[in-house]
C-alpha cells in the first residue's frame, strides 16, 4: 500500500528518462548507478541538518559569530553544488513539475517535441533538482495516470524506487516551499486587506 505524503504545487526542473528495459533496480543497484553529484549532495544535506540541530541545542551569544561563519561556508558549498548538479540536468529530458512531494510528482508533458507520450505503468528514471535546497534526488518512478489538458498531458508519477534519505529530503523541500507560500499569502493579505 502506497503511503500518503504531503505534496505542494510548485515548479521544479525534473529529468524524466524512459527505462527501455522496464527493469526496476533494487536499492543496491540504484546506489551503484547513482551519479556521484547526487550522492555528494545527499551527504552534504545530511551533514547540514546535523550541524543545525547541534547549534540549536547550544545556547548563548558566543555562538553567534561561529554560526555566521558556518552559514557563510554553507552558502559557498550550496553555490558549488548548484553548479555541479546543473551539469546533470539534460535539456532533452527536462520537464517541470506542477506538484511534488515525497510520494509522487506531477509534471506536464507538452503536446509535441518530446517523443512518445508516457503511458500508465511505464517506468521512468528521475532526476529531481531541488535548487532552493542546493540538492537533487535520483530515483525511479512509475507512471500512475496520464490526463489530457490544455497545455499537454498531466502526468502523475509515483516513486517506485527511492532511498529513504532522498524521500526525507523531498519532505523537507516540500515543507520549505509550503512555508514560503504561506508567508507570501500572509504578506499579500497584509498589503491588500
PEVEN-V127459 format. One line per field, one symbol per residue. phi: phi as a letter, one per 40 degrees, with the letter a starting at -180 (. if undefined). A space follows every 50 residues. Layout:
phi->???
//
This chain:
phi->.cccbcbbcacbcacbbcbccgccccccccdccccddcccdccccccdcc ccccccccbhcccdcccccccccccccccccdcccdcccbdcbcbbcbaa acbabbacbccagbgcccbdgccbcbbbcbcccfaabbabbbccabbcac bhccbbbbcbaacccccccccccccccccccccccccccccbc
//
